[in-house]
Amino acid sequence: MRVSQLIAPQRSEIIELPDPVPGPGEILVEVKACGVCASELHPWHDGTWGLPTRFGHEPAGVVRAVGSGVRKVAPGDRVTGFFAPALSDLALAEEWQVEQIPAGVPFEQALGEPLACLVNALRRSRIEVGDRVALIGLGFMGLGLLSLIRLRGPREIIAIDPRPEARERALSLGADRALAPGEVPDDLLLTTFSDWDGPNGCDVVVEGSGTQAGLTLAGRMVRAHGVLSGMGWHQGGPRSVDAEMWGWKAIDVVNAHMRRQADKVESLRIGLDLIAAGRFSLAPLVSHTFGLEHIDQAFQHMIEKPHGFVKAVIVPSA
């Protein structure tokens, strides 16, 4: 089988390895699609995870073979899940790590890990009917969460990003307002003690940019006794917060990430069911596909964000 691995900062190579044989409780998956995640961007760019490094934790594919004791799936089943590394023709998974893809759901939409993360972020962010919700950062995860937030019946969704194209896309996906960070009006901010009982601010603010600027703005936008949900993946060092303001506002700060296996599996099942029912779709967000030999180009697109770019997916057979 072919496997992609990083051999120097920003430089990958394809190597040939023997096809794996699944052991007890293992599943061999032929990878049909694998998303390229922003959490892998820094280690790809700088080689900080060591060399060589093999990436890819957003796979979907077809079961090629199963080891002894596997009952959940059989050869020929379409699956997605939480196994890695998967920037390759074949990947091994443990039985708990896979879920079957419903009929009619394309591989490029059944990207298990980000789909589960989006559903989990929605569930943890405590968005209620009639809330005013701000979403800071309109990349793949931010735009995906925007579509899910609509299912909760908010009063208003305010989408914030410095890129005009991202704001336009947010409006097309159902945002009520789309603003650049510097355009946020005073009625969406709560920054002084005298406004404690005023109407300013948002009931829920989701920080999805993973940047210091986004986190600072989120702290200013959340209302008193509101919720600040951290969905963005904050890489590149520590972050600073205005703890005095956060404490004065008595806000709830939510970590929208997940680690428990049961939460991952449940959120993935919900996401797949929503896609199968036509209530949610990743199709508007998967903008680019690349073959296995063009992984570095996919990462470079994530940095440069050419026109139309939202999410890159690797299709090994392409």
Backbone hydrogen bonds, N-H to C=O, Kabsch-Sander energy under -0.5 kcal/mol:
donor,donor_aa,acceptor,acceptor_aa,energy
3,V,15,I,-2.5
4,S,87,L,-2.4
5,Q,13,E,-2.3
6,L,53,T,-3.5
7,I,11,R,-2.6
8,A,11,R,-1.4
10,Q,44,W,-2.5
11,R,8,A,-2.7
13,E,5,Q,-2.4
15,I,3,V,-2.8
15,I,13,E,-0.5
17,L,1,M,-2.8
25,G,68,S,-2.2
26,E,23,G,-2.3
27,I,93,A,-2.8
28,L,65,A,-3.0
29,V,27,I,-0.6
29,V,91,A,-3.1
30,E,62,V,-3.3
31,V,29,V,-0.8
31,V,89,D,-2.0
32,K,60,A,-2.5
33,A,60,A,-1.9
34,C,314,I,-1.8
35,G,58,E,-2.0
36,V,312,A,-2.3
37,C,35,G,-0.6
40,E,37,C,-1.5
41,L,38,A,-1.3
42,H,38,A,-0.6
44,W,40,E,-1.9
45,H,41,L,-2.8
46,D,42,H,-2.7
47,G,43,P,-1.8
50,G,47,G,-1.6
53,T,6,L,-1.4
55,F,53,T,-0.5
60,A,33,A,-2.2
61,G,79,V,-2.8
62,V,30,E,-2.1
63,V,77,D,-3.0
64,R,28,L,-3.3
65,A,28,L,-1.4
67,G,26,E,-3.0
70,V,67,G,-1.5
76,G,63,V,-2.6
77,D,74,A,-2.2
79,V,61,G,-2.9
80,T,99,E,-2.3
81,G,59,P,-1.0
82,F,97,Q,-2.2
86,A,55,F,-0.5
86,A,56,G,-1.1
87,L,55,F,-1.6
88,S,86,A,-1.8
89,D,2,R,-2.0
91,A,29,V,-2.1
93,A,27,I,-2.3
95,E,25,G,-1.6
97,Q,94,E,-1.2
98,V,95,E,-1.2
99,E,80,T,-2.5
101,I,78,R,-2.7
105,V,102,P,-1.7
109,Q,106,P,-1.2
110,A,106,P,-1.0
110,A,107,F,-0.8
112,G,59,P,-0.8
112,G,110,A,-1.2
113,E,81,G,-0.7
115,L,111,L,-2.1
116,A,112,G,-2.6
117,C,113,E,-2.3
118,L,114,P,-2.4
119,V,115,L,-2.1
120,N,116,A,-2.7
121,A,117,C,-2.5
122,L,118,L,-2.1
123,R,119,V,-2.4
124,R,120,N,-2.5
125,S,121,A,-1.6
126,R,123,R,-0.5
127,I,122,L,-0.6
130,G,153,G,-2.6
131,D,128,E,-1.9
133,V,131,D,-0.6
133,V,156,E,-3.0
134,A,204,V,-2.5
135,L,158,I,-2.9
136,I,206,V,-2.9
137,G,135,L,-0.6
137,G,160,I,-3.1
140,F,310,V,-0.5
143,L,139,G,-2.8
144,G,140,F,-2.2
145,L,141,M,-2.6
146,L,142,G,-2.0
147,S,143,L,-1.7
148,L,144,G,-1.5
149,I,145,L,-2.9
150,R,146,L,-1.4
151,L,148,L,-1.4
152,R,149,I,-2.0
153,G,150,R,-1.3
155,R,131,D,-1.9
156,E,131,D,-1.5
158,I,133,V,-3.1
158,I,156,E,-0.5
159,A,157,I,-0.6
159,A,177,R,-3.1
160,I,135,L,-2.6
161,D,179,L,-1.9
167,R,163,R,-2.0
168,E,164,P,-2.5
169,R,165,E,-2.1
170,A,166,A,-2.1
171,L,167,R,-2.0
172,S,168,E,-1.8
173,L,169,R,-1.2
174,G,171,L,-1.2
175,A,170,A,-2.4
176,D,157,I,-2.0
177,R,157,I,-1.7
179,L,159,A,-2.8
183,E,180,A,-2.2
184,V,181,P,-1.1
188,L,185,P,-1.7
189,L,186,D,-1.8
190,L,220,R,-3.0
195,D,192,T,-1.6
196,W,193,F,-1.6
198,G,195,D,-2.1
201,G,187,D,-1.5
202,C,221,M,-2.4
203,D,132,R,-1.1
204,V,132,R,-1.7
205,V,227,V,-2.6
206,V,134,A,-2.9
207,E,205,V,-0.6
207,E,229,S,-3.0
208,G,136,I,-3.4
208,G,206,V,-0.8
215,L,211,T,-2.0
216,T,212,Q,-2.5
217,L,213,A,-2.3
218,A,214,G,-2.2
219,G,215,L,-1.9
220,R,216,T,-1.4
221,M,217,L,-1.8
222,V,218,A,-1.7
223,R,202,C,-2.6
225,H,249,K,-2.7
226,G,223,R,-1.9
227,V,203,D,-2.4
228,L,252,D,-2.9
229,S,205,V,-2.8
229,S,227,V,-0.6
230,G,228,L,-0.5
230,G,254,V,-3.1
231,M,207,E,-1.8
231,M,229,S,-1.0
232,G,207,E,-3.2
234,H,232,G,-0.9
235,Q,233,W,-1.1
243,A,241,V,-1.6
246,W,242,D,-2.6
247,G,243,A,-2.5
248,W,244,E,-2.7
249,K,245,M,-2.4
250,A,246,W,-0.7
250,A,247,G,-0.6
251,I,246,W,-1.5
252,D,226,G,-2.6
253,V,251,I,-0.5
254,V,228,L,-2.9
254,V,252,D,-0.6
256,A,230,G,-1.6
256,A,254,V,-0.8
264,K,260,R,-1.9
265,V,261,Q,-2.5
266,E,262,A,-2.3
267,S,263,D,-2.5
268,L,264,K,-2.3
269,R,265,V,-2.4
270,I,266,E,-2.1
271,G,267,S,-2.4
272,L,268,L,-2.7
273,D,269,R,-2.2
274,L,270,I,-2.3
275,I,271,G,-2.2
276,A,272,L,-2.6
277,A,273,D,-1.9
278,G,275,I,-1.4
279,R,274,L,-2.4
280,F,274,L,-1.0
285,L,282,L,-1.9
286,V,282,L,-1.3
287,S,285,L,-1.3
287,S,311,K,-0.9
288,H,311,K,-2.2
290,F,313,V,-2.1
294,H,291,G,-1.9
295,I,292,L,-0.9
298,A,294,H,-1.6
299,F,295,I,-2.1
300,Q,296,D,-2.3
301,H,297,Q,-2.1
302,M,298,A,-1.4
303,I,299,F,-1.3
304,E,300,Q,-2.8
305,K,301,H,-2.9
309,F,306,P,-2.5
313,V,288,H,-2.3
314,I,34,C,-3.2
315,V,290,F,-3.0
315,V,313,V,-0.5
318,A,315,V,-2.3
